[in-house]
Amino acid sequence: MTSADLLTDRFAVVERFLDIAEPHLAEEPLAAARALTDRAASRLRLSGAHTVVALAGATGTGKSSLFNLLAGSELSPVGPLRPTTGEAYGCVWNPAGATSLLEWLGVDPARTAVADVEGQPGLAGLVLLDLPDLGSVAVSHQVESDRLISLVDLVVWVLDPQKYADRVVHETYLKGFPGLVDVTVLVLNRADTLTAEDTERCLADLRRLVESDGLGQAPVVATSVLTGAGVSDLRALIESAVVGRQAALLRLSGELDEVVAGLRPLVNLDVPTEAVSAGPVRNLIDALTTACGVDSVGLALERGYAYRAVPWRRAGHPYEIPMGPPQEASVRLAVREFVDAAVASVPPAWGASVHAAASPSIGEIADQLAGELAAAAPGPSRVSRPGWRWGLVRAAWWAGWLAVLGALGWWAAALATGTVPIDWFGLPGPVVLGAVGLVFVVAISLTAPSLTRRSARRFRARVHERLRGVVEVVARERVIDPVRRVLGDYDDARATLHRMP
Amino acid sequence: MTEGGAGGRAPLHDALSRARDAVAHTSLPLALPSAAVAARTAASLLSQLDDYLLPRLGTLDAPTLAVVGGSTGAGKSTLVNSLVRAPVSPAGALRPTTRAPVLVCHPMDAPWFAAPNLLPAMSRSHADARVNGGTDSTVTGGSNPTVTGSHAVGAHVAPSHAAGAHAAGAHAAGAHAAHAAGAHPAGEAPGPAGGPMLQVVMAPALNPGLALLDAPDIDSVVAENRRLAEELLAAADMWLFVTTAARYADAVPWQTLRQACERGVPVAVVLDRVTVEQASEVALDLAKMLAGRDLGDAPLFIIPESTLDGQGMLVEQRIAPVRTWLDSLARDPVRRAAVTRRTIAGAVRSVGARLNELEVACDEQTAAAEDLAGMVRSAYSRADAVAQDAVTNGTLLGGDVSLAWWEELAPYTVGRRGTHERKGPQASSVANRITRAVAGREIQDALLNAVAVLITESAADADRRTQVAWAEHPAGRVLWQEAAVGRRETASCRPDLVRRAVRGWQSAVRSMVRAARVGAPATPTSAGPARPGGPGGPTGTRPGGAPPAGTSMQIISAGDVDAVCALVTLATFAPRQGTTPILDPASRSALRAVLADEQVRRIAARARTDLRARIRDFLAEERHGYLVLLQKKATDPAAAARLRAVATEVRRVAESGVGG
C-alpha cells in the first residue's frame, strides 16, 4: 500500500467519523477536521507530481529576495519600504499539469513565472510561492498569507536575525502544530549581517526556540541572499522534498494526526455496556409500569376475577377497571434518571445530543402511556366472565344443589305416596342422589376459592404482562431507542477513530 | 508655574487615590468575553496609577524618565549603551536580549530613582557605570567634571540578580552608591523571588534631570517581556521608541504606539538599523505612517546602520542628534516639567477613559449576573408551576396510587351497596379497625411517596432547565462547570431533604386531623350540616339514597386517625373538577361525597396550602444554592457607580487643575 493510499484510507476514516458525529456534536470541535478533510480531498485530487513550497515570514526578512534568487527572476518586487509584498507570487518548475493546482491555490497567473528546469532537474515539479508578509500593519496581507499557508505542502519560514524570536511567528504558526514538523523548514536569512560566530549562536538559539515550539526536528539553515551562503542548503532541502513527492502527503498526514489527536477526547470513554443494557432498561420499564398503575390495575383485576369466579357469587355486575392517569412526576423522573445515566456514560460533548434525543419525550410520554394503556386495559366483559371453565364449575355447583333439592323432593314424594324408593346400590335412591349432590356442592365450595385464587393470579400475570408490554413499546419508541441510537452512533464514531490505520 | 499646578494637584492626587481604590476593589468574576479584556485594563490602570501617576503628582520637578522601548532586535540596548558610553545593558545577537530592565541616570538623580517613587513595586539593584574616559570626555566632561572614578574600569553590569547585587556591593564604597544604599537598604536586598527587578545604574555621561530606562522588547516570544515593557512604558514621562527599517511596519509596535497616542505620552521615534542609501526613503514612509496615526509631531531620529566600535557602541556622530535632543531637554527644567505635565494630563485622561471601560465591564457583569439569576429564577418558577399544578390536577392519584388503595379504603364509605362486601363500616370489630388503620397507612405511604417523587422531579427539572439556560451563556457555561461539586452535594442530600419535607407535611396533616377530631361531635347524628353538595361541592351523579350521611364525621370521631389522614390526603390531591376514576359509580359517588364533606374539604384545603408552601420552600432552598453561587461571583453592585463617580471626579479635577 502506498502512502498515498494509506492517507486516503485514513482520511476516509476521519470522514466517516465526521459523518457519524456531526449530527450529534456542536460545530466547533469538528470544524477543523471537516475543513481538513475537504482540503485533503481537493489536494489529493490535484497534481501529486508537484510540490507547493511557500516562503512565509514577517515583513523585511527577505522572502522576496530569496524567492527571486531561487526562481532566478526578478518577479517579486523587493524594496526598502515595508510591507512590500501584498499578494503572492508564484514560480513553477515544469508547469505541465500545474494549472489546476495553481487555480486551486488562487495564485494570480499574472504573478506566476515559469522557471527554467534546465540545470536543476531536482526541482522539476516545484511550485514556489512568495507569500505576503505576516505581522505587519497591513492586515489583508496576513489574511492572504494565512490562507495560502493552510494550503501549501511545505512552508519555509524566512526569519532574520532581528525577527527570529518574534512572537507572531512562533506563537501563531509554529507552536501547537507539531504535526507539521516534516513540512516545516526554518531559514535564518540575512545571515550576512552577523559575524560567523554570532550566526552560530543565533542558529543555536533559534533551534532552541523551535524545539520549545514542539518542532525540534525541523531543519534550520542560515542563508544570505547577498553572499549566497546557505542558499544551496536550502535548495537541497527543497529539492529533496520535490523529488520525494511526499511533502503534500506528509503535510496532510501531519495535520491529520493533529486533528485526530484533537478528536480523540470526544470519544475517550468506552460506553459502559450497562448504560442502556438490560438492567437500566428494565428499571425504566418497571418504573414506568408502576407509575402508570399497572400493578394496581393487575391487583384489582385479580381480586375481581377471584371474586367472580366463585360459583355462589353474582357474576353479572360489570366491574369497571379504571386505568388512572399515570403519575406524571414519576414518569418524568424515571425517564430523566435513565437519560442522565446514559449522558454520564459518554463524554460531555455528546451529552446534549443524548438529552435532545429523549427530552421531547419527557413531557409527552405520560400522555401517550395513558392513551395506549387505556386502549389496552381489559374491558369489563373480559373480567366479569372469568371463562367457560368457571361456567362449568358454576353449573356443576348449581347442579349439585339441584340434585340435593331433587332428592328431597323425591323423598317427600315417596313419603307422600308411600312408595318405596328405588333401591340404588343397596341404598334408597333419594339418599344416594342427595349424597352425590351434597358431595358436589361441598367439594366445589371447599376447592373453588383456592382454585379461583390461583386462576386469578395467572390472569393477573397475563394482564400485567400485556400492559407492561404496552409500556415497553412506548418506552422503547420514545426513550430507549432514541438514546440507544445516539449511544450507538457514539460507539460507532469511537470504534471508527480507533480503527484509524 | 509649578505652584499654579500644585494647587490643583492635591485634589487630583486624592481623586486618583480614590480611583485606585475603586479599581482595586473591582472584581470581574464572571467569565464574560469582556472580563478578560477589562481585567487587563484594570491591571494596567492599577500599575500606571501605582507606578507612575500617584508618585509623579506633586514631584513635577523630579528627574524625567524616558523609557526606551521597541521591538526585539531594534537596538534599544545598543542605543542606551552608546548614549551613556558604557555597557550598562547587554546587547547581542540573541533575541530577546534584554530581559531585565535597566535604568540609567546621572548619579545626582540616583537617590530619586533608587527610592520607590516610580515603579515602587520593583525592587532595585544598584550599579555604578563609571565611564572609561578617553573619547567620551568631550561629551561627559563638561556636564559632570566631578566624576572621581573616571579612570576606573566601568562596572560590568550583568542583568542577573546575583550579579547586580554583587555589582552593588562592589561599589558600596563609591559615594553615590553608598548614599543610595544607605538611604534605601531595602532596595539593596531583593528577594530571590521578588518579582521583576529594576537595575539602577549611575552614569555620569548623562545629564542630570533625565534618565533612560532600557525596557525589554514588546514582541518576542518571551511573554513576560511584553508585560514588563508595557508596565514600564506606562510609568514613563516620555517614550523613546526604537524601530528599524525591517520593523517599522510591524503590527505589534504600532499597537503600542497607538496606546502612547491615546495616553498622550510624548514620543520620540528612533529609526535604527537603516542603510544610508535607504534612510531617507524609509524615513519618509515612516513619517507618513506616523502622521497618519496622529503622531506627526513626534521627533524622528535616524541612526543609519554602521559598524559598532570596539565596545559594541554606535559611533558618536550617529547618535549625536538624539543626544543633543535629550541633553537640551534635560537641561531645560521648564520643558521637562511641560513634558511631564503633558504625560500626566494624558495619563489622567486615559485613566478616565479606562475607568469608564471598567465601569462598562462592571455593568456587563452585573447585567450578566442578573441574566443568570433570572434564568435560575425562571427555571425554578417553571418547575414550581408544574409541581403546583400537579398537586391538584389529579395525577398524584394516578398510577400506582390509583386503584388498589382506593379499593382498600372504599368499604368505609361504600357500605353494602358496593360490589365488595368484605368489610363494611358496620363490622367494627377490633380486627377490622386494625385492618382499616393499616389500609389508611398504606395508602398514605403510597401518596406520600408520590409527593416525594413530585418534589424530587421538580428539583431535577429545575436543575435541567437551569443547565439548558446557562449553556447558552458564556459565563453560565463556566459557572455550571464550577458548580458541579456543589450540585453533586445537593443531589446527594436531596433524598433526605425530600423525605424531611414530606414527613413534615405528613405530621402537619396529622395534627390538623387531630385538632379536627377534638372539635368534632361525638355522635354521627349531629353531623347533619356537613352534607355533601354544599357550595362548590362536586355535583356528580349520586345514586338516590346512596350518600353516606356523616360518614367522614363518623370516621373522624371513630378514632381512626390514619384512615382519616389518608382520606384527607386523598381529598388534598383530588381534582376539583372532572372525574375521580375509581370503583363502580356507587362507590365513586360515595367517596366523592366524603371528599366533599365540609370538614374534610376544609382540612384538605389547609393541607394543600401547606404542601404547596413546602414545595415552594424546597425549590426555593435549592434555587438559593444557585443564587448564592452567583452572589459569590457577583460584582459589588455599587462598583460601577463608584467607578463612574471617580471617573467623573478625575475628569472634573483634571479639567480644573492640570488641564490649564
Interface residues (C-beta under 8 A of the other chain):
Chain A: A58 T59 G60 T61 P80 L81 R82 P83 G135 S136 V137 A138 V139 D160 P161 Q162 K163 Y164 A165 D166 R167 V168 H170 E171 L194 D198 R201 C202 D205 L209 T290 A291 C292 G293 D295 S296 V297 L299 A300 R303 Y307 H317 Y319 E320 P322 M323 G324 P325 P326 Q327 E328 A329 S330 R332 L333 R336 A352 A366
Chain B: S71 T72 G73 A74 G92 A93 L94 R95 P96 D219 S220 V221 V222 A223 R226 T244 A245 A246 R247 Y248 A249 D250 A251 V252 W254 R273 V274 T275 Q278 E281 V282 D285 M289 A387 A390 G394 T395 L396 L397 G398 G399 D400 V401 S402 L403 A404 W405 E407 T419 H420 A450 V453 L454 T456 E457 S458 A460 D461 R464 A471 P581 I582 L583 D584 P585
